[in-house]
């Protein structure tokens, strides 16, 4: 059985190298349905760090949510040199991958909440996801991803801007006019 997973990506260490490499690694686990544009945002929690580039990937996969969380994501992060500093959860990173949505699943998968609560509070998560499927109805909140992204983008003001970086050959994202 195939499932649809929406993964959120972020990098502020060589993001132009690491984001496309991450999409390529994720593609080995299924078929990439869509990739958002890269979005630039200030580092959350540590203003001394470089800005982040954030994106999202929609993946059709036979993997379960548990397999994505316990194998696919850790393997991709490790391959791209992710180092976790337990003393600084906001440390700069080569790549950060989160499972944001999985089909219409709600609830806990291990220690991970689905849908990811950050969708409702962080524009840099919601905006790229909305590019993938603006009409997807958040299974808990009831609003579409497009509505959530519009509200958060308005609140974020100029803190979020589209970057000119191609992440995947057939991305749906188009340049802002």
Secondary structure by P-SEA (a helix, b strand, c coil): cbbbbbbbbbbcccccccaaaaaaaaaaaccccccccbbbbcccccccccbbbbbbbbbbccccaaaaaccaaaaaaaaaccccccccccccccccccccccccccccccccccccccccccaaaaaaaaaaccccccccccccaaaaaaaaaaaaccccccccccccccccccccc
